[in-house]
């Protein structure tokens, strides 16, 4: 059964125009004016006065992740379903083998977990240590399994953190393979020692979490990771950037011609560290790493400006929710609070409301940040990340006239808290099409367990576009 979307305003990163879209066999078959049904059973959606957007891609999620003594609350079924309800039709999750575990063994584990996904997905492969077999396994991951990006953690000392020697080797081998290295950039040794000092002083509440991970440790680690990448010519993607120091480090690297990219998340754009002092341990709901930063120091402005100028390339979510029962594992010691929160369902509405409606960027830039750039950076474009003939029929109909409020009472994640609780939002997805099928319609999900496909990728031939004039604007600042 085909699907015909009529009279909507199609928005891509490059264009904005009114046209019809015909989907058949899971792909976009035609785009044009006055298209007609091709079969008697074709469904027709009237998208008049709505935006027709490519399905968003979340390049940074953790579904069903074993972490800090528990497992994140959303599995691949509930997490991808939550994403679909918010206009995200493809995710990139992380295979994270234990330190010393084979990468290929870790991949087997994540393949089994992901079979429940209701929307398409890809993987980054985390490197949590270095051994004699790691280089060969990285090659196999890229060339035999279609996973063309790796992840390193410069934090979480004693668990999944890599040291500088290991980081050097990962960057070197990734460059040979043409793969992207995604980096969690914090100085893990400094964090480890700050945590020990705070705990020894009896400073144990969630309000001390951000104290243990100040913005300077993120800025330094970002600079160090980019230096390592520059030595080998490795394409590097700094994840969940939160602060002006890390943005400045990325900007310097870009202006000297380095191939590198930056991601931030809605929580770092919209929240500040006052959330950690909420009473009755509610501040624990916001514990994530890196932490949410203080207001009025320039962090928010640096992030929004980075998105506007193209110095930052994408907005992910780091979706990794834990219930408050799980968070209470750290009620007597903030270092034991599982790090993470939900966000995959909130991202599109928040970007539209606080980015587009507040005049920070236009709707085409929003599409670039949430769909096109992640697809280009990670080798999914043009199959995904745009609306084009031959591409996957992953499409969002968005009603800009709607008004609503984000809340845990209405989201589809298993998380019992929403860190954007009470945020007013403009617009909403009315229909979300995944692979040519309407999977979300007027507030109701109609998803199929296991319908999501693992997407093998080739080394990306496209780089994320930088906004015209971005380099000149940056130099002027």
N, C-alpha and C positions, 0 to 999 in steps of 0.2 A: 504494500500500500504506500503510495507516494504522499508527500506532504507539500502543500502549496501555501506559502506565507505571502499575503497580499498587502500592498499599500503602506508598508512600513518604511521608516527611514533607516537605511543600512548605514552603519558606522563601522569603518575599519580605521587602522592607524593612518591610512593614507587618503581615504575618501569619505564622503558623506553625501548620500543621495537617496531619493525615493525610488524604490523598485520592488519587484516581486522576486521571491526566491522559491525555486522548486527543488525539492529533495527527493531522491529515489535511491534505494539500495544502500542507505547509510551515508551517502555523499551528496554534495550540492551538484545538481545536474544542470541548472540554468539560473541565470540572473537577468532580469529584464523587465520591460514594461508590459503590462497586460498579458501576463502569462496565464495559460489555461490549464485545467486539470488534464492529466494524461490517462487517467483510469477512473472508472465509475466509483471505485471505493476510496479514491484519494481524499484525504482530509484537507480542509481549507481553514486557515486561521487568518482572521482580519486583524492586521497589525496597525490599522489607522491610528495616528497620533502616538504611536509607540516607536521606540528605538529598537532596531534589529542589530544586536551585537554578536560578535563571535563568542562562543563559550569561553569563559575565563579559564586560565591555567594557573594552578597554584604550584609553584616550583619548590615549596618548602612546607611539607607536612610530615607528621609522625603518627601513623595509625598503628594501634596495637603494639606500641613500643615498650619493651621491658626496660625500666629505667628507675633508678633510685629505690629499688626494693619493691616496685609495683609495676603495673602495666597501664599505659594510657587508656583512658576510658572508652574512646571510640575505636572500634575495629574497622576493617576495610569496608564493611557493609554500611555501618552507621555513619562513618566519617565521610565516605563518598556520597551517601545520600544527603547528608547535611550540606555538602558542597553543592550538589545539584540544586537544592532548594534555594541556594544563594547565587546561582548562576555560574558555578565552577563545574566544568564538564570534564576536566582532566587534572590529575594531580601527579606530582613527582615526589615519591616517598624515599626513604633512606633505608637501605640494607645496612645494618650496623652489627657486624660480627663482633663477638667478644675478643678482647686482646689475645692474640695467639691463635685464634680460630681461623680456619681457611676462609678466604673470601667466597669461594664457590659453595662451601657448606652453609655460610650465612645466606647466600642467595637462595639456596634450596628452602631454607626456613621462611624467608620472606615471600617466595613464590607460593608456598602453601598458605600462608596467612592471607595473601592478597586475592585468592580465588573467590572470595566473597564480594569483591568490589562490584558496585552497580554502575560505575563509570570508568572510563579508560584511565590507565595509570602507567607511569614509567618509574624507574629507580635511579637514584644516585647510589654508588657503592662507597661506604665509609671505610677508610683505612685507619685502623686503631693501633697499629704497630708496624714494625718492619722486620721481615725475615728473609731468608735466602729464596723463598718461593714467591714473595709478594710481587716482584716485577713481572714474573711469568703469569701470575694469576690476574694482575691488572690487564695484561694483554688479552687474556682469554675473556675477561669480563667485557672488554670493548669489542673484540673481533668476533667472538662466538656468541655473545649474549646480548649485544646491542645496547649496552649500558655505557654511555660515552661521557659520564661525569663522575667524579669522585668527591668525597667529603672528608675533611680533616677537622678535628677538634683541637684547638690550642688551649682548651680548658678541660675541667674535670680530671684533675691530677689523680693518679692512682687507679683510674678506670679506663676511659677511652681517649685520654689526651695523648697526642704525639709530641715528642720533643723536637728540638730544632734539627737534629740530624735526621730524624725520620721524616720531618716535613721537607727537608732538602731532597731526600730520595723520592718522595711522592711527586714533588714538582718536576723533578728530572724525568721520571718515567712517564708521567702524564704528558709532558711536552713531546716526547717521542711518539706517543700514541695519538696526539692531536686532541686529547681530552681536556675538559674543563675541570678545574679543581675548585670546589666550593669550600669556603673556610669559615668556621666559627672562630672569630678573632677576639680572644681575650688572653691576657698573660696569666696562664693557669698557675704558675708558681707564686705570683704575687697574690692572686685570689686565695690560694691555699693558705698562705701565711696570714693574710688579713682575717680569714675565717677563724683560724686557730686563736688569734689574739682576741677577737671579739667574743668567742665562746669562753675563753679563759677569764675574760672580764665580766662574764655573766650577762652579756648583751645578746639575748637569745631570741627575741621576737622577730616577726617578719619585717619590721621596719629596719632591721640591721642587714637584711639581704642586699639592698643597694649600696650600703656602706662598704660591704665586702668586695664590691665589684665596681669601683668608680670608673668614670668615663675614660680616664687616662690609660687604664689598663687595656681598654678596647682600642683606643687610638694607637698605642704602641704596638699592639699585636697586629693591627691592620697594616701598619707601616712595615713590620717585619715580614708578614706574609707576602706583601707585594714585592718587597726586595727579593725574597726567595724566588718568586715567580719570574721576576725580571732577569735573574741569573740564567734561567733556562728558556725564556720566551714562552712560559706557560700561561695559557688563558685562565684567568682567575675570577671567581665570583664570590664577593664578600657577602655573607648572609646576614640577615636581621641587624642591619646597622642602626645604631640608636643615637649617635652623638656627633657633635661638630668635629671632634678630633679625628674620628674615623672618616667622615666625609672629606675633610681636608686632605687626609692621606691618599684617599682614592682620587681626588681631584688632581693632586700633584702627579700621580702616576699616569692618569689619562692625558694630562697636558704634556707629558714627555713622550707620549706615543705608545704607552703600554696597553696591551689588550687586556682590559679588566672591566669588571662590572660590579655594580652595587645594588643591593636589595634592602628595603626597609619593610616595616609591617605597620598596620593601622594603629596598634597599641602604642607604638613609639611616636606616631604623629599626633595622637589625640589625647593620650593620658599623661599624667605626671606622677612623681613619686609620693604625692600625698595619699595615693591609694593604699600605701602600705601601712598607714596608721589607722585604718578603719577598725572599729572596736570588735570585740568578740572573735578575734582571729580571722576576720573577714579579709584582712590584708593579704593573707596567704593565697587567696584566689589569684592574686596578681604576681605571684613569685614566678619568675622566668629568668632565663639568662641569655644575653645580657639583660640587666634590669631596666625598668621604666625610669626615665631620667627626671631630674628636677626641672621645674618651670623657670622661665625668666633668665636662663643662662645662655640661650641661643641654640640649644639642641633642636627644638622644634623648627625654628626658622631655617637652620642648616639643612634639615631633612626635606622640608617642603621646597626650599630653593633648589636643592639637588635634583628633586623630581622634575621641577619646572624646566631647569636648564639642560637636563639630560645627563648630569653627572651621576645621578642614580638612575638605574635602568628599569627596575621592577619593584612591585609591591607583592610580597608573599604574605603568609600568615604565621608560620611556625606553629600551625595547629597541632597541639599536643595536650589535650585536656585531661585533668584529673579531678575527681569529685572532691568535695570538702572532707569526706571521710578519709580519702587517700592523703589529702593535704595535711590532715591532723597527725600524720606520722611524724611531723616536725613541730608539734605544738610546744615542745620544750627546748627546741634547738632548730633555728631557721635553716641550718645547713642540711637538715634531713627532710625539708619540705620538697616534695616532688616538683620539679620545675616545669611549668607549662600551663597553657590555657587554650580554650577554643577560639576559633576565628574564621574558619573556612567559609562559613555561611554569612558572615557579616561584611566581608571585604568589599564586594561590589557596591552595596548601598552606602557604605561609609565613604568610599572614594567618590562616588557620584555626589553625595551630599556635601562633604567637606573639602573636596577637591574641585569638582566642576561647578556646583551651585555657589560656592564661595569665591569663584573666580580665580582660583589658583592655576588651573589649566583647563583645557577644553575636553570635550568628550572623546575626541580622537586620541589625545594624549592618555586619557584614562584607559582606552582600549590597548594602547601600546604598553602601558605599565602592567596591566593585568592579564594580557593575552599574547600580543604579538611579540614583544621583547623576550619574555620567557621562552616562547616557541622558537625564536631565532637563536637565542643563546644556547639552548639545550637540544637542538636538532629535531624539533617537531614541526617546523615551518617548511612548506606552506600547507602541509596536511592539517595542521591545527594553528590557531592563533589569528585567523582571519576568516572572512567569508569569501570564498572563491570557487569557481567551477572546478570540480575534481577533488576539493578538500572535504574533510569529514563534515557531516551535517550536525555540528555542535553549535547551537544557536540559542540566544537568549532574547526574548521579547521583553522589553523594559518599559514600563509605564511611568514617565517622568512626573505625571500629575498626582500620583499617589503620595500619601503621607503616612508615616508609621513610627514605631518605637521598637528598638531592639530589646529583647528580653529573653531570659532563660525559659520563661513560661511558654514561649512560642517557637524557640529554635529547635532543630531536629537532632542536635548533638546529645550525647549522653551526659555531657557536662551539666552539673546542677547549678552552676553559676555562669553568667555571661559578663565578661569584663567590660562590655559596652552597655550594661544594663541602664535603661532610661535614655539612651542616646536617641534623639529625634532624627529620622531619616526621610529624605525626599526620594520618591520613586521606589519601584519594586519590580522584581521579575514576575511577570504574569504567566509566562510559559517558558520552560527550559527544555530544549530539544537535545537529546544525546543520541548520536548515531542515527539521526533521522526520525527518532521516536519521541513523542512528547512524554517526558518523564516527570514533569512538574507542571501542574495546571491550576491556576487560581487558588493557590495555597495548599494544594494536595499533591503528595508524592505518589507516583505510580512507577516504582522502580522494580527491577528484577535482580535478585541476588545472583551474583556471578556473571552478569551481563557485561561487566567491564573487561576490556582487553588489555593485556600487557603490550605496550608499544615499544618495539625494538627501534633503536635510533642509530643513525650513522653520525660520524663526526660532523658537526654543524658546518655548513658552507656559508651561512648567513651570520653576520654580526648584528647586534642590536643597534638600531639607528640612534645617533646622537642628535638632539634638536639643533636646528640651524642656529648658528650664532652662539652655541653653548660655550665653546672655548673662548670666544672673544668676551662674552659676558663674564666668564669666570676670571679672566685676566683683569677685567675692569674692576671686579670686586677686590 
